[in-house]
């Protein structure tokens, strides 16, 4: 983990630490997505990020530290900002999710993380947190209208539609299919509680 | 590809060829799922299957031939047999899909194939066929009730719910969530055409 300032360090140093973290973790994700887990070494990431190996080892003593923080960093991707209009919020969040798949190559990062976590048990927590962060907005949008198994079902139906299309069909879900999926789920909501 | 008999070969030989194919392709899937793509070599699969390397090279000259046929073989997994009762058919197919994830380790095979096909372009067709085979029964059950984007949406919502839960939550979807998902989609079907 990065050694953050503790109040005695001035803001200039803090800002520099934050920038270093962002640069290195973005580079780590790029290496992981483009070149795979085997390529994710301190020397390779240092080279791609343009920092010294010593800097990387100071902030992240092990590869696991580096990959864990990289996925936390990646998990902080943009989401739709809910407006209170359920249809607009579901459509907006599915569209944001699709953008992350296409522009941030979330599909690739997700595949790598799932595959990695299956063989490196220490990464299971990172995967679970990454998935929970990804679903958070969708659950928050649905929660006023559903609970229990119905809330879980609506979440995995909608998130699953984007995941399934991106990972298995290997093309982004279209606007027409997003609209049709939202129509089905809106009509299918249980009677108001 | 296996050299199948062409009418002049007696049934005994045919049956033996079929058995050899099944044994070898099942072993190939086991190796792929347990040990990964790197382990999928003719010597390793021959050893696991209990056949000679020469037999494997005769039937599958290259690793790509072997992995392609293995996924076709794996894709012929059991599906729900539709009864005409839409609720029972959706629930039955989702339950079959979940069983394949758990018992046949479909989640693992799918992750490996997606990851492989992203880096080995020659496997893209195998992946697409595998996915299409997996969705065929679901599409057939839904097709009398939906078309166009709505049919696509219902297919990726329902298949996606199982894929998302198995691959990202790393636990099988529960009966309660399957029932709630089917409830949402049944209520959400567009008005009869």
HADDOCK unambig.tbl for C-alpha pairs under 7 A between the chains (distance, minus, plus):
assign (segid A and resid 111 and name CA) (segid B and resid 111 and name CA) 6.76 0.50 0.50
assign (segid A and resid 111 and name CA) (segid B and resid 115 and name CA) 6.65 0.50 0.50
assign (segid A and resid 114 and name CA) (segid B and resid 168 and name CA) 6.94 0.50 0.50
assign (segid A and resid 115 and name CA) (segid B and resid 111 and name CA) 6.67 0.50 0.50
assign (segid A and resid 128 and name CA) (segid B and resid 169 and name CA) 6.99 0.50 0.50
assign (segid A and resid 131 and name CA) (segid B and resid 168 and name CA) 6.56 0.50 0.50
assign (segid A and resid 149 and name CA) (segid B and resid 176 and name CA) 6.03 0.50 0.50
assign (segid A and resid 149 and name CA) (segid B and resid 177 and name CA) 5.06 0.50 0.50
assign (segid A and resid 149 and name CA) (segid B and resid 180 and name CA) 6.12 0.50 0.50
assign (segid A and resid 150 and name CA) (segid B and resid 177 and name CA) 6.79 0.50 0.50
assign (segid A and resid 150 and name CA) (segid B and resid 180 and name CA) 5.16 0.50 0.50
assign (segid A and resid 152 and name CA) (segid B and resid 177 and name CA) 6.63 0.50 0.50
assign (segid A and resid 153 and name CA) (segid B and resid 177 and name CA) 5.23 0.50 0.50
assign (segid A and resid 153 and name CA) (segid B and resid 180 and name CA) 5.88 0.50 0.50
assign (segid A and resid 153 and name CA) (segid B and resid 181 and name CA) 4.95 0.50 0.50
assign (segid A and resid 154 and name CA) (segid B and resid 181 and name CA) 6.69 0.50 0.50
assign (segid A and resid 156 and name CA) (segid B and resid 161 and name CA) 4.73 0.50 0.50
assign (segid A and resid 156 and name CA) (segid B and resid 164 and name CA) 6.38 0.50 0.50
assign (segid A and resid 156 and name CA) (segid B and resid 165 and name CA) 6.81 0.50 0.50
assign (segid A and resid 157 and name CA) (segid B and resid 157 and name CA) 4.64 0.50 0.50
assign (segid A and resid 157 and name CA) (segid B and resid 158 and name CA) 6.11 0.50 0.50
assign (segid A and resid 157 and name CA) (segid B and resid 160 and name CA) 6.19 0.50 0.50
assign (segid A and resid 157 and name CA) (segid B and resid 161 and name CA) 4.59 0.50 0.50
assign (segid A and resid 158 and name CA) (segid B and resid 157 and name CA) 6.12 0.50 0.50
assign (segid A and resid 160 and name CA) (segid B and resid 157 and name CA) 6.18 0.50 0.50
assign (segid A and resid 160 and name CA) (segid B and resid 160 and name CA) 3.95 0.50 0.50
assign (segid A and resid 160 and name CA) (segid B and resid 161 and name CA) 4.86 0.50 0.50
assign (segid A and resid 160 and name CA) (segid B and resid 163 and name CA) 6.76 0.50 0.50
assign (segid A and resid 160 and name CA) (segid B and resid 164 and name CA) 4.89 0.50 0.50
assign (segid A and resid 161 and name CA) (segid B and resid 156 and name CA) 4.73 0.50 0.50
assign (segid A and resid 161 and name CA) (segid B and resid 157 and name CA) 4.58 0.50 0.50
assign (segid A and resid 161 and name CA) (segid B and resid 160 and name CA) 4.86 0.50 0.50
assign (segid A and resid 163 and name CA) (segid B and resid 160 and name CA) 6.76 0.50 0.50
assign (segid A and resid 163 and name CA) (segid B and resid 164 and name CA) 6.63 0.50 0.50
assign (segid A and resid 164 and name CA) (segid B and resid 156 and name CA) 6.37 0.50 0.50
assign (segid A and resid 164 and name CA) (segid B and resid 160 and name CA) 4.89 0.50 0.50
assign (segid A and resid 164 and name CA) (segid B and resid 163 and name CA) 6.64 0.50 0.50
assign (segid A and resid 165 and name CA) (segid B and resid 156 and name CA) 6.80 0.50 0.50
assign (segid A and resid 168 and name CA) (segid B and resid 114 and name CA) 6.94 0.50 0.50
assign (segid A and resid 168 and name CA) (segid B and resid 131 and name CA) 6.56 0.50 0.50
assign (segid A and resid 169 and name CA) (segid B and resid 128 and name CA) 6.98 0.50 0.50
assign (segid A and resid 176 and name CA) (segid B and resid 149 and name CA) 6.04 0.50 0.50
assign (segid A and resid 177 and name CA) (segid B and resid 149 and name CA) 5.05 0.50 0.50
assign (segid A and resid 177 and name CA) (segid B and resid 150 and name CA) 6.79 0.50 0.50
assign (segid A and resid 177 and name CA) (segid B and resid 152 and name CA) 6.62 0.50 0.50
assign (segid A and resid 177 and name CA) (segid B and resid 153 and name CA) 5.24 0.50 0.50
assign (segid A and resid 180 and name CA) (segid B and resid 149 and name CA) 6.12 0.50 0.50
assign (segid A and resid 180 and name CA) (segid B and resid 150 and name CA) 5.16 0.50 0.50
assign (segid A and resid 180 and name CA) (segid B and resid 153 and name CA) 5.89 0.50 0.50
assign (segid A and resid 181 and name CA) (segid B and resid 153 and name CA) 4.96 0.50 0.50
assign (segid A and resid 181 and name CA) (segid B and resid 154 and name CA) 6.69 0.50 0.50
assign (segid A and resid 184 and name CA) (segid B and resid 185 and name CA) 6.21 0.50 0.50
assign (segid A and resid 184 and name CA) (segid B and resid 188 and name CA) 4.16 0.50 0.50
assign (segid A and resid 184 and name CA) (segid B and resid 189 and name CA) 6.02 0.50 0.50
assign (segid A and resid 185 and name CA) (segid B and resid 184 and name CA) 6.21 0.50 0.50
assign (segid A and resid 185 and name CA) (segid B and resid 185 and name CA) 6.72 0.50 0.50
assign (segid A and resid 185 and name CA) (segid B and resid 188 and name CA) 5.90 0.50 0.50
assign (segid A and resid 186 and name CA) (segid B and resid 188 and name CA) 7.00 0.50 0.50
assign (segid A and resid 187 and name CA) (segid B and resid 187 and name CA) 6.34 0.50 0.50
assign (segid A and resid 187 and name CA) (segid B and resid 188 and name CA) 4.46 0.50 0.50
assign (segid A and resid 188 and name CA) (segid B and resid 184 and name CA) 4.16 0.50 0.50
assign (segid A and resid 188 and name CA) (segid B and resid 185 and name CA) 5.90 0.50 0.50
assign (segid A and resid 188 and name CA) (segid B and resid 186 and name CA) 6.99 0.50 0.50
assign (segid A and resid 188 and name CA) (segid B and resid 187 and name CA) 4.46 0.50 0.50
assign (segid A and resid 188 and name CA) (segid B and resid 188 and name CA) 3.96 0.50 0.50
assign (segid A and resid 189 and name CA) (segid B and resid 184 and name CA) 6.03 0.50 0.50
